[in-house]
Amino acid sequence: MSEGNAIPLQAAVVTMLLAKRPQLGALPINWELRNDGTVHVDLAVCARSTFVPAIASELAKAMRGATLEVSGRLKFSDGRPYRSHRVRGKHAGVQVVFDGLEYLDGGDES
């Protein structure tokens, strides 16, 4: 895919995902259309990590054949518990990626 055509196709993919799973539109998501032709989904700045499982679940449901990986309970070096959520899939030939951390101690990064 040439860079000149990547952005319109990526934007169309985001629109299609939102149409398939309107719940995605209600979640605090930043959609990043990257020059390499991929769409990266990120938790919006200042949003609580409690949204991460819902984002991962809805995004995986929106893409046929997407992989959703959820880690077990992990700990940062300071002992703070978290869980990793990762979604990888293609929609209309465009790679869509989400990596999110759900903090399990009730607090979010400051």
ABEGO torsion letter per residue (X at the ends): XBAAAAAAAAAAAAAAAAAABAAAAABBBBBBBBAAGBBBBBBBBGBBAAAAAAAAAAAAAABBGBBBBBBBBBBBAAGBBBBBBBBBBBBGGBBBBBBBBBBAAGBBBX
